[in-house]
Amino acid sequence: MKRRDPIHAPYNFVPLPDRVCLPDWHDAVSQDVPLADGFSGVVNFTLLALTPLIVGGERTKQDDGITVVDFVRAPEGEREYLPGSTLKGMVRAVVEIASFGRFHPVANRRFAIRDLTPAGGKEYRDFVRRVNAGWLRYDAADGWTIERCKYARIATSSLGITNLGDEKWKQAPSKHRDVAKRWKQDEHALTAWVRDKTASTDPDRHVVELCDEDDPNAREVTIVLTGQPSGSKKLDFVFYDDSGKRVPVRTEIMEKFRDVHEDRDKASDPVGRGVFQDNESSWEFWRGAHRIPVFYVTDGSGVAALGLARMFRYPGRATVHELRRNSGQRAHERRARPDLAELIFGRIDEEAPAAGDRSGALRGRVAFGHAMKIGNAEAERQPPGILSQPKASFYPAYLEQADAGDGRLGSVAYATYMNSDARLRGWKRYPVRQPDTAKVQMLEGLEDKVSQQSILRTLPAGTRFRGRLRVHNLHRIELGALLWAMTFGGRESCAHAVGMGKPFGFGQIRFELDDRALASGLRANDGRAVPSSAELRAAFEAYMVREAGPRWQGGETIAMLLRMATPGATKAHPDGAHGLAGPLTYMPLDAFRARRGGDENEAMILRAYKKPPENMPAPGTRFRNGTAVTVSGDEAVLQQDLTDEHIAQDRPVEVTFFGKPAKVVPSAIAEVQKLRRKPQPPAPNRPRP
């Protein structure tokens, strides 16, 4: 058997740190009382597009069904611009990661699985064999209950539904409405007379056919139609012989059912306009009916799970928030103290304990203005493509998996949402790539799906935008964190990804900052000169080293963030020795299915990057070039990396001290003295005289 390649995708993940850093100056933050070490004013910046770029504005549907998306334009002058809210969200995301902030906001979803593959679906296959049919009802006295009944199969084509592969039959409501219209019946209560065609005690092998009411073997049934994922599904269902006995459905089981089905409704209506991309969902169709046909399984406590199809999606045991607790001993849960990103950008405390209590809310102290296009660059029309929406339910990518070392799953089975001890992969990001590889991807097999295709009218690489960032009463470390996030610590090789088309490599941009503009636009609350951007970034780095130590400086969180922002670190190599083991593209649908299942020993995972950027700190580096340190009570800034070797030999390192070059031995640096301090062993017990 030819070994499969690992799963590949245009996205990857920055792992969560096991510690969250919470600034200790949060009580001093104010809109009105100046911080002693604070700054206010404006930071003027320029943004350079490294690849074609678009932030979606007006959308126009062509006659052939393809949607054309234009760049957002300002009402005055029709000039293209990058919205301030877009830039704010882009920079805040980096601040959250770089400052070891909380992993939020995260929707507390409960994903469900429908997986028959050997590596992921053993539990699902076991549960499918135990499915029953029944009618779900609600009344004020008994709450939610299910009345058990029997079920059999019926040929969908015998109901007058033909061309089963047609897109219009994908959702069950369209099938119900079609039959109801022709039969002139209630779409929620389609009844018919049937007789056995193939009798069996196994309901999935028991097939019936339509007949006249006066047929001696006639039985009245209710027609239950489910979704049509493909033309290969030929049979639907009939329910009959209601038992009259109701089984209660516990509140937590019904909540799981709602989690699965109501989240799906929201996902199909992403902008909340009441227009469902995949037509009406089954739950939206059924929930107003007197009784709802369901399939369910039981355990020792009663109903364990239910759904609207024979092979319904089984709710995961853990919610996203519960899995988040596995990554950091609850460090990422909401706490009273804000993290650094919340201090800078503000927060709305949606978890305030009392209604109307907004005591936990914070007003942001930064504001990005719109960045307007500079020059006369004209939009370019890209080839048609499909902007896929990756789903977090795809656990081979979104949950941590054991890696055998070559992209194969390193365990017998995948970690899934059925595992309460599963761990989230972390912050999802679209890596930047070599500019010459940025291009539209047309997913194989979907070339004729014109209604799903879009044409992006992008501004070309080389386009510049000019913007302004307003800051108010920011602490030195906060301002340093902001500048670090904008420039990835001053690394000219790094870039952000923004706007539509990130999966294609579009939207890669880089901030250009000038220290002279920084000095002229900002003022220090204490009247001192404004430090350079390098000194401010160094203050942030020194803070993070003090707070998190090796976790920050040499940990995977920062290393992965920088790798994904460095084009050279995402270059694919066939042997997987460094970089990625696969391209930054979505897999064709058939390849996607094959890599997820098949032979257990060939199950694949989405691998992380291996190659660090060239300017990552060398092994053994304690403090990086540019880090602020303390010498004789005053601040100095390292002008070279301070390594373990320097410390062991007390070898002088170059610093800037009071604005002048100097050399200092590591033993004179307070941060090194702190590293050298070791806890004293307890005094030995002395024998009594």
C-alpha positions, -999 to 999 in steps of 0.1 A, spaced: 0 0 0 13 34 -9 17 55 22 -6 85 23 7 120 27 -2 139 60 -33 160 61 -26 195 47 -45 227 51 -39 265 47 -43 269 84 -24 256 115 -24 263 153 -3 281 179 -3 259 210 -18 272 242 7 281 271 0 264 304 2 297 321 -18 329 317 0 362 326 -22 388 344 -7 423 348 -4 434 384 -10 471 375 -46 465 364 -60 484 394 -41 515 383 -55 516 348 -77 546 342 -90 568 314 -86 598 337 -56 593 361 -23 593 343 0 563 348 34 573 361 50 553 333 23 559 307 21 573 272 -6 590 251 -8 602 216 -8 588 181 14 563 162 14 569 125 21 538 104 22 525 68 11 491 58 27 473 28 8 446 10 32 417 2 5 396 -17 -28 405 -33 -52 419 -7 -89 423 -2 -112 433 26 -147 424 13 -170 452 4 -198 452 -22 -209 418 -35 -225 414 -70 -240 382 -83 -232 376 -120 -256 361 -145 -237 328 -143 -243 327 -105 -207 335 -95 -204 363 -68 -179 391 -74 -165 407 -43 -150 442 -44 -127 459 -20 -144 480 7 -144 517 -2 -149 549 18 -181 568 11 -160 599 5 -140 596 -27 -146 559 -32 -111 551 -20 -102 516 -8 -92 513 28 -85 488 56 -111 493 83 -98 502 118 -118 473 133 -101 448 110 -66 461 120 -76 461 157 -88 425 156 -56 415 137 -32 431 162 -52 421 193 -50 384 182 -12 386 182 -11 405 216 -33 377 231 -8 351 220 24 370 226 14 381 261 1 346 272 -34 359 274 -66 338 278 -78 317 250 -110 335 243 -136 345 232 -144 309 224 -180 298 217 -189 271 242 -200 246 215 -206 209 218 -195 193 186 -210 160 175 -195 132 155 -208 110 127 -177 89 119 -176 53 107 -138 52 100 -117 27 119 -94 53 135 -121 76 147 -155 59 148 -155 27 169 -177 42 196 -200 57 170 -203 24 151 -212 7 184 -239 32 192 -255 31 157 -264 -5 163 -286 4 192 -308 31 176 -345 32 182 -373 54 166 -399 75 183 -419 107 186 -405 136 205 -431 158 223 -432 186 248 -459 195 273 -458 217 304 -466 188 327 -442 162 316 -415 182 298 -398 165 269 -406 128 263 -402 102 235 -429 78 226 -413 47 211 -425 33 178 -413 9 151 -397 19 118 -391 4 83 -376 16 50 -392 28 19 -378 37 -16 -376 74 -19 -383 73 -56 -416 55 -49 -427 88 -32 -423 107 -65 -389 122 -56 -365 116 -85 -330 128 -94 -319 120 -59 -285 136 -64 -301 170 -71 -289 197 -47 -325 207 -38 -330 174 -19 -300 179 3 -321 191 32 -351 170 45 -376 199 46 -376 203 8 -385 166 4 -413 169 29 -427 199 12 -425 184 -23 -445 153 -12 -470 173 9 -477 196 -21 -484 166 -44 -504 146 -19 -522 176 -5 -513 167 31 -498 184 61 -460 186 56 -454 176 92 -477 146 91 -475 127 58 -494 95 61 -498 65 36 -508 29 33 -480 4 28 -474 -33 27 -443 -54 32 -419 -57 3 -391 -74 22 -400 -85 57 -373 -87 84 -370 -84 121 -341 -59 115 -359 -26 108 -330 -15 85 -337 -45 63 -375 -43 66 -386 -26 33 -422 -16 26 -440 -3 -5 -471 19 -11 -504 1 -16 -542 8 -16 -560 12 17 -581 -19 10 -551 -42 4 -555 -71 30 -519 -65 41 -521 -27 43 -507 -8 72 -511 29 79 -477 46 85 -462 81 88 -436 90 61 -404 104 76 -379 118 51 -343 127 60 -316 146 42 -301 135 9 -263 137 12 -259 121 -22 -277 102 -50 -265 69 -35 -290 71 -6 -321 53 -20 -343 47 11 -362 68 36 -383 58 66 -418 51 77 -429 51 114 -457 29 127 -471 10 157 -468 38 183 -463 21 217 -482 47 238 -454 46 264 -434 78 269 -398 79 280 -386 112 297 -357 130 281 -335 146 308 -327 183 305 -290 178 299 -297 154 270 -321 179 254 -295 206 259 -269 185 240 -295 180 212 -300 217 210 -263 224 211 -258 203 180 -289 213 159 -292 250 169 -255 257 163 -259 242 129 -288 266 122 -266 295 132 -237 282 110 -260 281 80 -270 317 86 -236 333 93 -247 369 91 -280 365 110 -302 377 81 -325 348 81 -311 335 49 -298 300 53 -270 291 29 -279 254 30 -316 260 29 -338 253 60 -323 228 85 -344 198 98 -346 212 133 -358 246 121 -385 227 101 -397 204 129 -395 223 161 -429 239 158 -447 206 150 -470 188 174 -447 158 175 -412 153 160 -398 121 145 -365 112 161 -340 84 164 -325 78 198 -303 55 219 -307 46 256 -284 37 284 -290 26 320 -303 61 328 -328 64 300 -324 84 267 -287 89 261 -288 108 228 -312 117 200 -312 131 165 -332 137 134 -316 111 112 -310 73 115 -272 80 117 -275 112 136 -245 131 149 -237 120 184 -230 148 208 -195 150 222 -190 144 259 -171 176 264 -178 212 254 -151 234 240 -148 252 273 -144 219 291 -116 209 267 -100 243 271 -95 235 308 -73 206 297 -49 231 283 -35 249 313 -52 237 344 -81 261 340 -57 290 334 -77 300 303 -110 303 322 -124 338 329 -110 354 361 -116 387 377 -82 402 367 -79 411 330 -51 398 308 -28 422 289 -49 423 257 -80 430 278 -63 459 295 -52 474 262 -82 468 240 -110 465 266 -135 439 273 -172 433 278 -175 409 307 -203 387 294 -198 365 324 -207 391 350 -226 373 378 -255 397 382 -278 410 355 -268 445 346 -235 443 366 -208 455 342 -182 459 369 -159 436 350 -161 456 318 -131 477 306 -130 505 281 -102 501 256 -74 527 255 -64 522 218 -82 530 186 -71 521 151 -83 545 124 -90 534 89 -59 529 68 -65 546 35 -49 534 2 -19 554 -10 -13 559 -47 -33 547 -78 -31 509 -76 -61 494 -93 -80 463 -83 -72 431 -102 -98 404 -110 -87 370 -96 -99 336 -111 -130 320 -96 -125 301 -64 -143 287 -34 -138 303 0 -141 272 22 -152 275 58 -131 249 79 -151 233 106 -138 229 141 -156 195 143 -127 181 122 -108 167 151 -78 153 132 -68 189 128 -84 208 157 -76 185 186 -41 174 197 -32 140 182 -4 116 187 22 120 159 40 89 148 67 112 134 58 112 97 23 125 98 6 92 107 -16 90 137 7 77 165 -21 59 185 -47 33 178 -75 59 175 -80 96 171 -86 119 201 -122 131 194 -148 152 211 -160 120 227 -128 121 249 -132 143 279 -95 145 283 -88 157 247 -68 189 243 -75 218 219 -47 226 194 -48 263 203 -51 296 184 -59 290 147 -40 311 123 -33 313 85 4 311 80 20 335 56 39 321 27 63 329 -1 45 357 -21 49 339 -54 28 310 -41 -2 331 -33 -30 322 -58 -66 311 -59 -73 274 -53 -103 258 -70 -113 227 -51 -112 196 -72 -147 183 -81 -164 216 -74 -156 234 -107 -192 233 -117 -206 246 -84 -208 282 -96 -232 292 -69 -204 286 -43 -177 304 -63 -164 339 -58 -143 362 -78 -122 385 -56 -111 419 -70 -79 424 -50 -54 452 -48 -20 441 -60 11 434 -39 31 466 -33 0 486 -25 5 508 6 -20 521 31 -15 549 56 -31 548 90 -30 561 126 -32 544 159 -44 565 189 -33 554 224 -44 568 257 -25 564 290 -8 532 280 17 516 304 52 513 290 48 475 288 14 478 272 28 501 245 57 477 240 33 448 236 14 467 210 45 476 190 58 440 194 25 426 180 25 450 151 61 441 141 65 407 156 92 420 178 108 441 151 113 412 127 112 426 92 108 391 78 74 386 95 40 396 83 3 395 92 -25 379 73 -58 399 70 -90 400 49 -106 376 26 -85 350 7 -61 341 36 -64 304 26 -50 314 -8 -21 334 7 -38 368 0 -38 396 26 -2 394 38 8 428 51 36 443 71 37 474 93 62 501 87 70 522 117 94 552 121 110 561 155 109 598 146 72 596 140 68 577 172 87 604 192 68 632 176 33 616 179 36 603 215 42 620 248 52 605 281 31 613 312 62 621 332 76 644 305 106 622 296 117 615 261 98 588 243 119 556 241 125 540 207 103 512 195 131 487 202 133 499 238 96 497 243 95 462 227 124 452 250 104 463 280 76 440 270 100 411 264 117 416 298 82 416 315 73 384 298 106 368 307 101 378 343 65 365 343 68 333 322 106 326 320 116 298 296 79 292 287 79 325 268 115 328 255 120 292 245 85 277 245 65 265 215 38 292 218 61 321 207 81 299 184 51 287 165 36 322 163 68 335 147 71 304 124 36 310 110 44 347 104 77 340 86 73 330 49 105 310 48 94 288 77 63 275 58 81 262 27 71 226 21 97 200 17 90 165 4 109 147 32 92 168 59 127 175 74 117 210 82 89 234 73 56 217 64 50 181 53 24 193 29 12 223 9 -8 253 24 -39 243 5 -72 225 12 -73 188 2 -97 176 -25 -128 161 -9 -119 125 -18 -84 129 -4 -98 145 28 -120 115 34 -93 90 26 -68 106 51 -93 107 78 -101 70 77 -92 38 60 -66 15 75 -60 24 112 -23 24 106 -27 50 78 -48 75 97 -33 110 92 -31 142 112 -24 179 106 13 184 115 28 214 131 58 233 117 93 223 124 117 250 111 121 281 132 128 315 117 164 323 113 163 350 139 148 329 166 171 329 198 198 302 198 195 273 223 208 284 257 198 320 252 186 335 285 178 371 274 176 382 238 193 412 222 170 442 229 158 430 263 157 456 291 176 446 322 184 462 355 220 472 364 226 490 398 190 499 399 189 515 365 177 502 332 201 489 305 192 474 271 211 443 259 228 448 225 235 410 221 220 378 232 229 369 268 235 331 269 241 304 295 277 305 285 280 342 293 265 336 327 286 305 335 319 324 326 306 359 338 317 371 304 309 408 297 280 416 273 273 447 254 245 470 266 232 505 261 234 523 295 220 558 298 219 560 260 256 551 256 273 518 247 288 499 276 298 464 287 287 448 319 293 414 335 262 392 339 267 390 377 259 427 379 225 422 362 196 419 386 177 395 364 208 372 363 212 374 401 175 363 404 182 333 382 212 323 403 193 324 435 184 289 447 161 280 476 182 273 507 179 238 521 162 235 555 186 236 585 194 201 597 179 190 630 204 193 658 204 167 685 194 179 719 221 181 745 
